[in-house]
């Protein structure tokens, strides 16, 4: 299936690993020009090289289709500067993945006021800032795709992830509200809600769970997979494929949605 993405410019955040890197690779394979940002310079440089290699065949050997910069999504000025560079070097941003490392684990008694403020800045404020950078231009040009990575916590609270349980639904509220605003101008805004996937973020949760319970790594994973009808953790590439489809020309009538990818973990009927 031709997804109609060749030549589009994509900005992918938290792109040095996990869902961001997997999405950037697939976008390059579809012929997109890809801009990546994340906090760690060395890991990000390696990721950019990987994305460039993924796109070489479809680009026909033409270089210069990847840009990257170490940027913290909480730094609005640095992010705006990078977005301006992307538009100068690669072209207007057509596709945006709103993605950030999840807020830390913890229950109500574990979290300080500073934790709540930091979680808000990372999860909600960064999403608003990214949409402010990309959405006006998308609407002016009559095409755009924004996909936000949230969590199954949007639909069903996750044990010991209180910050996610509270803040991720705020991002979904932003997605739904912006979709109404943007749809008449050819721009879709959606969210994906991953469950437990084999990513570094889940590895951090495993470490925290081991520390809290004394269970082994295998026991922690078995406790999760035992409640997942698919019987396994997801792979980052599986969620990336969903994201890229939602960014495609084929998905122009899908907007304002929260698409769950959790192996059946969420028990609600909707």
C-alpha positions in Angstrom: 0.0 0.0 0.0 1.3 3.4 -0.9 0.9 5.6 2.2 1.4 8.8 0.2 4.2 10.0 2.5 7.2 10.3 0.1 8.8 13.7 0.3 7.0 14.7 3.5 8.9 16.3 6.3 8.5 14.7 9.7 9.6 15.9 13.2 10.0 13.1 15.7 10.7 13.8 19.4 12.2 11.4 21.9 13.7 9.8 18.8 16.9 8.2 20.1 15.2 5.0 21.2 11.9 3.1 21.6 8.8 4.3 19.8 10.4 7.5 18.5 13.3 5.7 16.8 11.1 2.9 15.4 8.7 5.5 14.0 11.6 7.6 12.5 13.0 4.5 10.8 9.6 3.6 9.2 9.1 7.2 8.0 12.5 7.2 6.3 11.6 3.9 4.7 8.4 5.5 3.4 10.5 8.3 1.8 10.0 11.0 4.3 12.6 13.6 5.3 13.1 13.1 9.0 14.2 15.4 11.8 15.0 13.8 15.2 15.4 15.3 18.6 16.1 13.8 22.1 18.2 14.8 25.1 21.3 12.6 24.6 23.7 13.7 21.9 25.6 10.5 21.4 22.6 8.2 21.4 20.7 10.6 19.1 23.6 10.7 16.6 23.6 6.9 16.4 19.8 6.9 15.9 20.1 9.5 13.1 22.6 7.3 11.3 20.3 4.3 11.7 17.4 6.3 10.3 19.5 7.6 7.4 20.5 4.0 6.5 16.8 3.0 6.6 15.9 5.6 4.1 18.8 5.2 1.6 17.1 2.8 -0.8 13.9 4.8 -1.2 15.7 8.1 -1.4 17.8 6.7 -4.2 21.1 7.4 -2.4 20.3 11.1 -2.0 21.7 12.4 1.3 20.7 15.2 3.5 17.3 13.8 4.3 17.9 13.5 8.1 18.5 16.3 10.7 19.0 15.9 14.4 19.7 17.9 17.5 19.9 17.2 21.2 16.9 19.1 22.5 14.9 18.7 25.7 11.2 19.0 24.8 10.7 21.0 28.0 13.0 23.8 26.5 10.5 25.7 24.3 13.1 28.1 22.9 15.5 25.4 21.9 12.7 23.4 20.3 11.5 26.4 18.4 15.0 27.0 17.1 15.3 23.4 15.9 11.9 23.5 14.2 13.0 26.6 12.3 16.2 24.8 11.2 14.2 21.8 10.1 11.9 24.0 8.0 14.9 25.8 6.4 16.8 22.6 5.7 14.1 20.0 5.0 10.9 21.9 4.3 7.7 22.7 6.2 6.8 20.2 8.9 4.0 18.0 7.6 4.1 15.2 10.2 4.7 15.5 13.9 5.1 12.8 16.6 4.5 14.3 20.0 6.5 12.0 22.2 8.4 12.3 25.5 9.8 10.0 28.1 7.0 9.1 30.6 6.9 10.7 34.0 8.4 8.7 36.9 6.6 5.9 38.6 5.1 6.4 42.1 1.9 6.5 44.1 0.3 9.5 45.8 2.5 9.3 48.9 5.7 9.1 46.8 5.3 12.2 44.7 6.4 15.7 45.8 5.0 19.0 44.4 8.2 19.2 42.4 7.4 15.8 40.8 4.0 17.0 39.8 5.4 20.2 38.3 8.1 18.3 36.4 5.6 15.7 35.2 3.3 18.4 33.9 6.1 20.2 32.0 7.3 16.9 30.4 3.9 15.4 29.5 1.4 18.3 29.0 3.3 21.5 28.4 5.7 19.9 25.9 2.8 18.6 23.9 1.1 22.0 23.8 4.4 23.6 22.7 5.1 21.1 19.9 1.6 21.6 18.5 2.0 25.4 18.6 5.1 25.0 16.5 3.7 22.8 13.8 -0.1 23.2 13.7 -0.5 26.7 12.2 1.7 25.9 9.2 -0.1 22.6 8.6 -3.4 24.4 8.6 -2.2 27.1 6.3 -0.9 24.5 3.8 -4.0 22.3 4.0 -2.3 19.1 5.1 -0.8 17.8 8.3 -0.7 14.9 10.7 -0.1 15.0 14.4 0.1 11.9 16.5 0.7 12.0 20.2 2.1 9.0 22.2 0.1 8.7 25.4 -0.6 5.5 27.3 -3.3 3.0 28.2 -3.4 5.0 31.4 -5.8 7.3 29.4 -8.4 4.5 29.5 -7.5 2.5 32.6 -5.3 3.5 35.5 -2.0 1.7 35.8 -0.8 0.6 39.3 2.0 2.9 40.7 1.9 5.3 37.7 -0.2 8.1 39.2 1.5 10.9 37.2 0.7 9.1 33.9 -2.9 8.3 35.1 -3.5 12.0 35.8 -1.5 13.7 33.1 -1.9 11.5 30.0 -5.6 12.1 29.8 -4.9 15.8 29.6 -2.9 15.2 26.4 -5.9 13.2 25.0 -8.1 16.2 25.8 -5.7 18.4 23.8 -5.8 15.9 20.9 -9.5 15.8 20.8 -9.9 19.6 21.1 -7.3 20.3 18.4 -8.8 17.8 16.1 -12.0 19.8 15.9 -10.0 22.9 15.2 -7.8 21.4 12.6 -10.0 19.0 10.6 -11.6 21.6 8.3 -8.1 22.5 7.1 -7.0 19.0 6.2 -5.1 18.3 9.4 -5.7 15.2 11.6 -4.7 15.0 15.2 -4.7 11.6 16.9 -3.2 9.7 19.8 -1.9 6.2 20.3 -2.2 4.6 23.7 0.5 1.8 24.0 0.3 -0.8 26.7 3.3 -2.8 27.9 6.0 -2.9 25.2 9.6 -4.0 25.2 11.1 -0.6 25.4 13.6 1.2 27.7 10.6 2.9 29.5 9.2 -0.4 30.5 12.6 -1.6 31.6 12.6 1.3 34.0 9.2 0.2 35.3 10.6 -3.3 35.7 13.5 -2.0 37.7 11.1 0.0 40.0 8.8 -3.0 40.4 11.8 -5.2 41.4 12.9 -2.7 44.0 9.4 -2.3 45.4 8.4 -6.0 45.5 11.6 -8.0 45.6 10.3 -10.1 42.6 12.6 -11.2 39.8 12.6 -9.6 36.4 10.9 -12.7 35.0 8.2 -12.6 37.7 7.5 -9.0 37.0 7.1 -9.6 33.3 5.0 -12.7 33.9 2.7 -10.7 36.1 2.0 -8.3 33.3 1.8 -10.7 30.4 -0.5 -12.9 32.5 -3.1 -10.1 32.2 -2.5 -9.4 28.5 -4.7 -11.7 26.3 -1.9 -11.6 23.6 0.4 -13.2 26.2 3.4 -11.0 25.5 4.9 -7.6 25.5 4.5 -5.5 22.4 7.3 -4.4 20.1 8.2 -0.8 19.4 7.9 -1.5 15.6 4.3 -2.6 16.0 3.3 0.8 17.5 5.4 2.6 15.0 3.5 1.0 12.1 0.3 2.2 13.6 1.7 5.7 14.0 2.9 5.9 10.4 -0.5 4.7 9.1 -2.2 7.5 11.1 0.2 9.9 9.5 -0.5 8.7 6.0 -2.6 10.1 3.3 -4.8 6.9 3.7 -5.9 8.0 7.2 -7.3 11.4 6.3 -10.8 10.5 7.8 -9.4 9.4 11.2 -9.1 12.3 13.6 -9.6 13.0 17.3 -9.1 9.3 18.2 -7.2 7.4 20.8 -6.0 4.2 19.2 -5.1 1.6 21.8 -2.3 -0.9 21.2 -2.1 -3.1 24.3 -2.6 -6.7 23.3 -6.1 -6.6 24.9 -4.9 -5.4 28.4 -7.6 -2.7 28.8 -10.8 -4.4 29.9 -13.3 -1.7 28.7 -15.5 -2.5 25.7 -14.6 0.9 24.1 
